[in-house]
Amino acid sequence: MIMEMTPLENWIAGKTGIAGRPELPKLREYQLFKLRETLRLVLSGSRFYKEHLTGVTPDSIQSMADLALLPFTYPADIADRSADFLCVSPRDIGRIVTLSTSGTTGQAKRLYFTGSDQELTIDFFHHGMTTFTDTSDRVMIFMPGNTEGSVGDLLAKGLGRIPCRSVVYGPIRDYADALMALIREKITGIVGIPSQILTLSRTGGAGQVRLKSVLLSADYVPKSVSGYISSVWSADVYGHYGMTETGLGGSVDCRARDGYHLREADLLFEIVDPASGLPVPDGEWGEIVFSTLTRRGMPLIRYRTGDRSRFLTSPCPCGAVLRRLDRVSGRLAETVSLANGQTLTISQLDELLLSEPSVLMYRAALTRRDGCDVLSLTVRSAGAPLDPNALTRKLYPVLGGLLRDGLLHLEITGGDVDFFTTGTLKRRIADHRNH
């Protein structure tokens, strides 16, 4: 059986002006050309980059290896000097997004987008969604969409170009109401935040919903979550990686669901060693870094996302030549260290705990008691009595050695866990050991 190729392949070929399929050497030439163009823009228009890129000339960037000549941009830079990134007049800005940060200053990041910047995202959403959406579909968007330029609004506009019907519901607070909306609107596809869609799929009456596709976005997508949602609704579950800084859209699964195809006409991605900042070979894990290539309002050069992933090296079953990102496995800064050098992330816990159908949501915290680390899990169950012993067994593949050796204590209790998010806040392990 021949698998349908990602629609991003032909879309990128058209945007880059490459005849036929976007072969990698030609695509890299295009990206370097657009990066030099962007460098000229920021060196003439951005107060921040005029200082940050002192001594850099656009023409010095002639190969991918030359990217190392460009210093990184960090989230703290945006938090400290958001307005200094602007390359256009403030009156040309159509959308400002304010994001809270996890840094010590607590300053918010402000991201600025022109109307043309938002049009680029609508165009990506339009073509990316045709991977699994057609004119017969009715798509419910469980993302913020009440304001002009919000992610739900831009996605609805992209879907309107397929064209298909979409309903912007917004992030879920009332799961019974959201379920009834799916049934009432005869929805065939949904887009939402992984933790919320998982809870929705475990809500009584989910069997009345008939879905073709589910797109999970705005947070990390555990395989256990994708698998469970797919089994409940007999739907194909896709993943998307992006952030406000990428312009919301970044990369998306094809029908093979074997890695995220990148939005390479608008963004240049790298994977670097988080300690040294040097590029790592394809196939090795590191930190995602990107540069914008077509943005006008607030371009970003070598922005460090803090997210961990890798470029996949095997050919995609869909036959595309575009590079693919592996599933993002969490934020590097939010990895917690345990005894004997072992580490733990929320994504590891998700893979183990959220595969248990009785778990709707949980909260994780680390403390220290009597010289030993204590991992406390507060679990909201889906009606069935909480079985701490069963959940402990679920954790043994990762934590068994520490538990057996007495280097980690585990406490599991039931509770009303309500992690509501609009997509900008990510779940994490709360580490209270140094407080």
C-alpha positions in Angstrom: 0.0 0.0 0.0 1.4 3.4 -1.1 1.1 6.0 1.7 0.0 9.5 0.9 3.0 12.0 1.1 2.8 14.9 3.5 1.2 17.9 1.8 4.0 20.0 3.3 6.3 18.7 0.6 4.6 20.3 -2.4 3.7 23.4 -0.3 7.3 24.0 0.6 8.4 23.4 -3.0 6.0 26.1 -4.1 7.0 28.6 -1.4 10.7 28.2 -2.0 10.4 28.3 -5.8 12.1 24.9 -6.1 10.9 23.1 -9.2 9.6 19.6 -8.4 10.3 18.2 -5.0 12.3 20.3 -2.6 15.7 18.4 -2.7 17.7 19.0 0.4 20.7 20.9 -1.2 18.3 23.3 -2.9 16.3 23.7 0.2 19.4 24.5 2.2 20.4 27.1 -0.4 17.0 28.7 0.0 17.2 28.7 3.8 20.6 30.3 3.8 19.5 33.0 1.3 16.4 33.8 3.5 18.6 33.8 6.6 20.9 36.3 5.1 17.9 38.4 4.2 16.6 38.2 7.7 20.0 39.2 9.1 19.9 42.3 7.0 16.5 43.1 8.3 17.4 42.7 12.0 20.7 44.5 11.6 18.9 47.5 10.2 15.7 47.4 12.3 16.2 45.7 15.6 17.9 47.5 18.5 18.6 44.2 20.2 20.2 42.5 17.2 22.3 45.6 16.3 24.1 45.0 19.6 23.8 41.2 19.8 25.2 40.6 16.3 28.1 43.1 16.5 30.8 42.1 14.0 28.4 39.7 12.0 27.8 40.3 8.3 25.0 38.6 6.5 27.3 37.5 3.6 29.5 35.6 6.1 26.7 33.0 6.3 27.3 30.8 3.3 26.9 27.3 4.7 25.1 25.6 7.5 28.4 25.3 9.3 28.6 29.1 9.4 25.5 29.2 11.7 28.0 28.8 14.5 29.1 32.4 13.8 25.8 33.6 15.1 25.2 33.9 18.9 22.1 32.3 20.4 19.0 34.2 21.4 17.6 33.1 24.8 14.1 33.4 26.3 15.5 35.8 28.9 16.6 38.1 26.1 13.0 38.4 25.0 11.7 38.8 28.6 14.2 41.6 29.2 14.0 43.5 25.9 10.9 42.4 24.0 10.3 45.7 22.3 13.9 46.0 21.2 13.4 43.0 18.9 10.9 44.9 16.7 11.9 45.5 13.1 8.7 47.4 12.2 6.8 50.3 13.6 4.5 49.4 16.6 1.5 50.5 14.5 2.3 47.7 12.1 1.9 45.0 14.8 -1.4 43.1 14.6 -1.0 40.8 17.5 1.0 40.8 20.8 1.2 37.6 22.9 2.4 37.8 26.5 3.9 34.6 27.9 4.9 33.9 31.5 8.4 32.5 32.0 9.9 30.1 34.5 13.0 32.2 35.0 14.2 33.8 38.2 13.1 37.3 37.2 9.5 36.2 36.5 9.3 38.7 33.7 6.9 38.0 30.9 7.9 37.5 27.3 6.1 39.6 24.7 6.0 38.3 21.1 4.9 40.7 18.3 3.4 39.7 15.0 2.4 41.6 11.9 -0.6 40.7 9.8 1.7 39.2 7.2 3.4 37.1 10.0 0.0 35.7 11.0 -0.9 35.0 7.4 2.2 32.7 7.2 0.8 30.7 10.1 -2.7 30.5 8.6 -1.1 29.2 5.4 0.9 26.5 7.3 -2.2 25.5 9.3 -4.2 25.3 6.0 -1.8 22.9 4.3 -0.8 21.0 7.4 -4.3 20.2 8.3 -5.0 18.7 4.9 -2.8 15.8 6.0 -5.9 14.4 7.7 -8.8 16.8 7.0 -11.0 17.3 3.9 -14.2 19.2 2.9 -16.4 16.6 4.6 -15.0 17.1 8.0 -16.3 19.1 11.0 -13.4 20.0 13.3 -13.7 21.2 16.9 -10.8 23.3 18.2 -10.1 23.0 21.9 -7.6 25.9 21.9 -7.9 29.6 22.7 -9.8 31.3 19.9 -11.9 34.1 21.2 -9.5 36.9 20.1 -8.3 37.9 16.6 -4.9 36.2 15.9 -5.1 33.6 18.7 -4.1 30.1 17.8 -7.7 28.9 17.6 -8.7 31.8 15.4 -5.8 31.3 13.0 -6.5 27.5 12.8 -10.1 28.1 12.1 -9.1 30.5 9.2 -6.7 27.9 7.9 -9.4 25.2 8.0 -11.8 27.6 6.2 -9.4 27.5 3.2 -9.8 23.7 2.8 -12.7 24.5 3.1 -14.3 22.6 6.0 -16.5 23.5 9.0 -14.7 24.3 12.3 -16.0 25.1 15.8 -13.8 27.0 18.2 -14.7 25.6 21.6 -11.6 26.8 23.6 -9.6 25.0 26.3 -11.8 22.5 28.3 -13.0 23.2 31.8 -16.3 21.3 31.7 -15.6 17.9 30.1 -19.3 16.8 30.1 -20.2 19.9 28.2 -17.3 19.4 25.8 -18.4 15.8 25.1 -22.0 16.9 24.4 -20.6 19.6 22.0 -18.8 16.9 20.1 -22.0 14.8 19.8 -24.2 17.8 19.0 -22.0 19.2 16.3 -21.3 15.8 14.7 -17.6 16.4 15.0 -15.2 14.2 13.0 -11.9 15.8 14.0 -10.5 17.6 17.0 -7.5 19.7 17.9 -6.5 20.1 21.5 -4.1 19.9 24.4 -2.9 16.4 25.2 -3.8 16.3 28.9 -7.3 17.7 28.2 -8.1 15.4 25.3 -7.0 12.4 27.3 -9.3 13.4 30.1 -12.1 14.0 27.6 -11.5 10.5 26.1 -11.9 9.0 29.6 -15.2 10.8 30.2 -18.3 8.6 30.3 -20.1 8.5 27.0 -17.0 8.9 24.8 -18.2 5.9 22.8 -21.0 8.1 21.3 -18.3 10.1 19.5 -17.2 9.1 16.0 -13.9 10.7 15.1 -11.6 10.3 12.1 -8.6 12.3 13.5 -7.2 13.9 16.6 -4.4 16.5 16.5 -2.5 17.0 19.8 -0.6 20.2 20.3 0.6 22.9 22.8 2.4 20.3 25.0 4.4 17.1 24.8 2.6 14.1 23.4 3.3 10.9 25.2 2.9 7.7 23.1 0.8 6.2 25.8 -1.6 9.1 25.5 -1.8 8.9 21.7 -2.4 5.2 21.9 -5.1 5.4 24.4 -7.0 8.2 22.6 -6.7 6.3 19.4 -8.1 3.1 20.9 -11.1 4.8 22.6 -12.2 6.7 19.5 -10.8 4.5 16.7 -9.2 7.6 15.4 -5.8 8.4 13.9 -3.9 10.6 16.4 -1.4 13.1 15.1 1.1 15.3 16.9 2.2 18.9 16.3 5.3 20.7 17.6 5.4 24.5 17.8 5.4 27.4 20.2 4.4 31.0 20.2 8.0 31.9 19.3 7.8 29.8 16.1 4.7 31.7 15.1 2.5 28.9 16.6 3.1 26.5 13.8 6.3 24.5 13.6 6.0 20.9 12.4 3.4 18.2 12.1 3.0 14.4 11.7 2.2 13.0 8.3 -0.1 9.9 7.8 2.8 7.7 8.8 3.0 9.4 12.2 6.7 8.7 12.3 8.1 12.1 13.1 7.1 15.7 12.7 7.7 17.2 9.2 9.2 20.7 9.6 8.0 24.0 8.3 11.3 24.5 6.6 10.2 27.3 4.2 9.7 29.6 7.2 11.9 28.2 9.9 15.5 26.9 10.0 15.9 24.2 12.7 19.0 23.0 14.4 19.7 20.4 17.2 22.6 21.5 19.4 24.3 20.0 22.5 22.7 21.9 25.4 26.0 22.2 27.2 28.4 23.2 24.5 26.0 24.7 22.0 27.7 22.8 19.2 25.5 21.0 16.6 25.0 17.3 17.2 25.0 14.7 14.4 21.5 13.8 13.0 20.0 11.1 15.1 21.5 12.3 18.4 19.4 14.0 21.0 19.9 17.7 21.9 18.2 21.0 22.2 15.9 22.4 19.5 17.1 25.8 18.1 15.4 27.7 15.3 15.7 30.9 13.3 12.8 32.6 11.5 13.3 33.1 7.8 10.2 35.0 6.6 8.9 36.9 9.7 9.0 40.7 9.5 7.7 42.0 12.9 9.9 40.2 15.4 12.4 37.9 13.7 14.4 35.5 15.9 18.0 34.3 15.2 19.1 30.9 16.7 16.5 30.9 19.4 17.1 28.3 22.1 13.8 26.6 22.9 14.9 24.5 25.8 13.0 21.5 24.3 14.7 18.2 23.7 14.5 16.2 20.5 16.5 14.9 17.6 16.4 14.8 13.8 15.3 11.3 12.6 17.7 9.7 10.1 15.5 6.9 8.6 13.4 7.7 5.5 9.8 8.6 6.2 7.4 5.9 5.1 5.4 8.7 3.3 8.4 9.2 0.9 9.0 12.8 1.7 12.6 14.2 1.8 11.8 16.8 4.4 13.6 16.4 7.7 11.6 15.2 10.7 11.8 15.8 14.4 11.3 13.0 16.8 8.7 13.5 19.5 9.8 16.2 21.9 10.6 14.5 25.2 10.4 17.5 27.5 12.2 20.7 28.6 15.8 20.3 29.4 15.6 22.8 32.3 12.8 20.8 34.0 14.7 17.5 34.2 15.2 16.7 37.9 18.2 14.8 39.3 17.8 11.9 41.6 20.3 9.7 43.4 23.2 7.9 41.6 23.0 10.4 38.8 19.6 9.3 37.5 17.2 11.9 36.1 13.5 12.1 35.8 11.1 14.1 33.6 7.4 14.7 33.5 7.3 13.0 30.1 8.7 9.8 31.6 6.1 9.8 34.3 3.4 10.5 31.7 4.4 7.5 29.6 4.1 5.2 32.7 1.1 6.7 34.6 -1.2 8.0 31.8 -1.2 4.5 30.2 -3.3 3.5 33.2 -7.0 4.0 32.2 -8.0 4.8 35.8 -5.7 7.9 35.9 -7.3 11.2 34.7 -4.5 13.5 35.8 -1.8 13.6 38.4 0.5 16.1 40.1 4.2 15.3 40.9 6.4 16.9 43.5 9.9 16.1 44.9 10.8 16.8 48.6 13.6 15.6 50.8 12.9 13.9 54.2 15.4 12.3 56.6 18.1 12.6 53.9 16.1 10.8 51.2 14.3 12.0 48.2 10.5 11.6 48.3 8.4 11.6 45.1 4.8 12.5 45.9 2.1 11.8 43.4 -1.4 13.2 43.8 -3.7 11.3 41.4 -7.1 12.1 40.2 -8.8 8.8 39.2 -11.5 8.1 36.7 -14.1 6.7 39.1 -12.3 3.5 40.0 -10.7 3.2 43.5 -7.1 4.4 43.5 -4.6 1.5 43.6 -1.3 2.9 44.8 0.4 -0.5 44.5 -0.6 -0.9 40.8 0.7 2.6 40.1 4.0 1.8 41.9 4.4 -1.2 39.7 3.9 1.0 36.7 6.8 3.1 37.8 9.3 0.3 38.4 10.7 0.3 34.8 12.2 3.8 35.5 12.4 4.1 39.3 12.6 0.4 40.5 16.3 0.5 41.3 16.1 3.6 43.4 13.1 2.3 45.2 14.6 -1.1 46.0 17.8 0.5 47.2 16.0 2.9 49.5 17.3 5.9 47.6 13.8 7.2 46.8 10.5 7.0 48.6 7.2 7.1 46.8 4.0 8.4 48.1 0.8 8.1 46.1 -2.5 9.6 47.2 -5.8 10.4 45.6 -6.8 14.0 45.2 -8.6 16.6 43.1 -5.9 17.5 40.6 -7.0 20.2 38.2 -4.2 21.4 35.9 -6.1 23.8 33.6 -4.0 25.4 30.9 -4.7 27.4 27.7 -1.6 25.7 26.2 1.1 28.2 27.4 1.8 26.5 30.7 3.5 23.1 30.6 3.2 20.5 33.4 6.3 19.8 35.3 7.7 18.0 38.4 7.7 20.5 41.2 11.1 20.3 42.9 10.9 21.6 46.5 14.1 20.0 47.7 16.1 23.3 47.8 13.4 25.4 49.3 
